[in-house]
Structures are given as structure tokens and as C-alpha cells.
């Protein structure tokens, strides 16, 4: 069975070098030089870690079947050797988002924001996996963590994607957004999962 739980540990160790940590909205995370990714329930204990974020892959929400089929057909897997760049983007949505019903949230995603559209335009150059934090606890600092990896040549496409998503109606519900850009130093532990 594939691993669904991942820990993202910011500190002084890990195979990813932190190139930048930008606060888009809300509170910053403490500074970290490196990022380690630990799949599974037994995350290594690092007393010197600046922070640890945990999330679990889950069923896809707010995705129409047609979009899901297109994404699966166009997106490469994570951990490609040429994907030397990555972004870890944890976000927290506000109470107004969580007060929406499923159909209202779907409307914001699809009708008002066309959430899948920008991503589909950038596959296969970008690969991504969404991790749900709220499925573990509502008391965690973020609701979602998105992991992206891409080649250095695709960095402008990634910047274009996040700018397009942050300009949508959906992003009016985001109260915390930290954009962490990373450079790869070894094979990604996500490659085998």
C-alpha cells in the first residue's frame, strides 16, 4: 500500500536546500536551511528542526471527473531525476471557506476560479501532490500542503501558475500562505511513493 502520510521537516538537514521562503499571507514559518521529507508515520525526531508540517494524501475534492482524467493523462510522477526544483506551499483557509457547503466550495473552485485550468496548462512540466492537514487535525497550522516539483526550465511556468491561482476568487479565502522554494541535492524520497 502506498504511503499516504508525509512529514515535511524544515531545519538544517535534508536533501532539499531552501532557496527562498516568502510569506504571501499571514504568519511566517521560522527560517530553515534545508527540508527533509519523511514518508510514513515514523517521522524522524530532529530536536534542531525549525518546524515540521504533516499532511496526508486523500480523496480528491472539488475535482470534476473530466479534469481528473486530463490531469492523470498529462501529469508526470513526482521525483523525476531532472526535477531539480520544488516548491512546498502550505496554506490555511479562513472560517468562511469552511462554512461553505460542498456545492458552494465546488462553485468557487470550478465556476468562479477554474482551479484545474491553470494547472492543466502546465502539465507535464509540473508535477504535484496535495496533502490534507485538516484530515489529521483541525488544530494544525495549515489545512493543505501542496508539493510541486519541476525542472529548472519550468520555473517560469511554475511562477505563472501560482500567480494565476493566487489571483482567483478561491484565494480570497486563504488567510495563511507560505511559498517555500527548494533546490534538489539527491533523489527525492517522494519518487518511490
C-alpha positions in Angstrom: 0.0 0.0 0.0 1.4 3.4 -0.9 2.4 5.8 1.8 -0.2 8.5 2.4 1.3 10.4 5.4 4.2 12.7 4.9 6.2 14.9 7.2 8.0 18.0 5.9 10.8 19.0 8.3 12.4 22.4 8.0 15.8 22.7 9.7 19.5 22.0 9.0 19.2 18.6 7.4 17.5 17.1 4.4 18.1 16.6 0.7 16.4 19.8 -0.3 18.1 23.2 0.1 15.7 26.1 0.9 16.3 28.7 -1.7 13.6 31.1 -0.5 10.7 31.3 2.0 8.2 34.0 1.2 5.1 34.9 3.2 2.2 35.5 0.8 -0.4 35.9 3.6 -0.4 35.5 7.3 2.3 34.5 9.6 5.8 33.3 8.5 7.4 30.0 9.4 10.7 30.1 11.2 13.7 30.2 8.9 15.2 26.8 7.7 18.2 26.0 5.6 17.1 22.6 4.4 14.0 20.4 4.0 13.7 16.7 4.8 10.7 14.7 3.7 9.7 11.7 5.7 7.1 9.3 4.3 5.1 7.3 6.8 4.0 7.5 10.4 7.5 7.3 11.9 8.9 10.8 11.2 12.4 11.2 12.4 12.8 13.2 15.5 15.0 16.3 14.9 15.5 18.4 18.0 17.0 21.2 15.9 14.1 21.4 13.4 12.7 24.8 13.0 9.3 23.3 12.1 7.5 20.1 11.0 4.4 20.0 8.8 2.4 16.9 8.3 -0.2 16.0 5.8 -2.0 13.0 4.3 -2.9 12.3 0.7 -6.7 11.8 0.5 -9.5 11.6 -2.0 -9.7 14.4 -4.5 -12.2 17.0 -3.6 -13.7 19.7 -5.9 -12.3 18.0 -9.0 -14.6 17.2 -11.9 -14.1 13.8 -13.5 -13.1 15.3 -16.8 -10.4 17.3 -15.1 -9.2 14.3 -13.1 -8.8 12.2 -16.3 -6.9 15.0 -18.0 -4.6 15.5 -15.1 -3.8 11.8 -14.8 -3.1 11.6 -18.5 -0.8 14.7 -18.6 1.0 14.9 -15.2 4.3 13.1 -14.7 5.1 11.5 -11.4 7.0 13.2 -8.6 10.7 12.6 -8.1 11.9 12.7 -11.7 15.7 13.0 -11.7 15.5 16.1 -13.9 13.1 17.8 -11.5 15.8 19.7 -9.5 13.4 22.4 -8.3 10.5 22.1 -5.9 8.0 24.2 -4.0 6.3 23.4 -0.8 3.2 25.6 -0.3 1.3 25.2 2.9 -2.0 27.2 3.1 -4.7 27.8 5.7 -8.2 28.8 4.6 -10.4 31.1 6.7 -13.6 30.2 8.6 -15.7 31.5 5.8 -14.3 28.8 3.5 -15.1 26.0 6.0 -18.6 27.3 6.4 -19.3 26.7 2.7 -21.3 23.7 1.7 -19.7 21.2 -0.7 -21.6 22.6 -3.7 -20.6 26.2 -2.8 -17.0 25.2 -2.5 -17.2 23.4 -5.8 -18.7 26.5 -7.4 -15.8 28.6 -6.1 -13.3 26.1 -7.4 -14.8 25.4 -10.8 -17.1 28.2 -11.8 -15.5 31.2 -10.1 -11.9 30.2 -10.1 -11.4 27.5 -12.7 -8.9 26.0 -10.3 -7.9 23.0 -12.5 -7.5 25.0 -15.7 -4.1 26.8 -14.9 -2.6 23.5 -13.7 -3.7 21.6 -16.8 -1.9 24.2 -19.0 1.4 23.5 -17.2 1.4 19.7 -17.1 3.6 17.7 -17.8 6.2 20.3 -16.9 5.0 20.4 -13.3 4.1 17.5 -11.0 2.2 18.0 -7.8 0.7 16.2 -4.8 -1.8 17.7 -2.4 -1.6 16.8 1.3 -4.5 17.4 3.6 -3.6 18.5 7.1 -7.1 19.1 8.3 -7.8 15.3 7.9 -5.2 14.8 10.7 -6.4 17.6 13.0 -8.2 21.0 12.7 -5.6 22.4 15.2 -2.6 22.2 12.8 -1.2 25.4 11.5 -2.2 24.7 7.9 -5.1 23.0 6.1 -3.3 21.9 3.0 0.3 21.4 1.8 1.0 21.3 -1.9 4.3 19.8 -3.1 5.4 20.6 -6.6 8.5 19.5 -8.5 9.7 20.7 -11.8 12.8 21.2 -13.9 14.8 24.5 -13.8 13.5 25.3 -17.3 9.9 25.1 -16.0 10.4 27.6 -13.1 8.8 30.5 -15.1 5.8 28.3 -15.8 5.5 27.5 -12.1 5.7 31.2 -11.2 2.9 31.8 -13.8 0.8 29.0 -12.3 0.9 30.2 -8.7 0.3 33.8 -9.7 -2.8 32.8 -11.7 -4.1 30.7 -8.8 -3.5 33.5 -6.3 -5.5 35.9 -8.5 -8.6 33.7 -8.3 -11.8 34.0 -6.2 -10.7 31.0 -4.3 -7.6 32.8 -2.8 -9.9 35.3 -1.1 -10.5 32.5 1.4 -6.7 32.0 2.1 -5.5 33.5 5.4 -2.1 32.0 5.5 0.2 31.1 2.6 3.9 30.5 2.7 5.8 29.8 -0.5 9.0 27.7 0.1 11.2 27.2 -3.0 13.7 24.4 -2.9 16.7 23.0 -4.8 17.3 19.3 -5.1 20.5 17.7 -3.9 19.7 14.0 -4.1 16.9 11.7 -5.3 13.5 12.7 -3.9 12.0 10.4 -1.3 8.7 11.1 -3.0 9.9 9.3 -6.1 9.2 5.8 -4.7 5.8 6.6 -3.2 
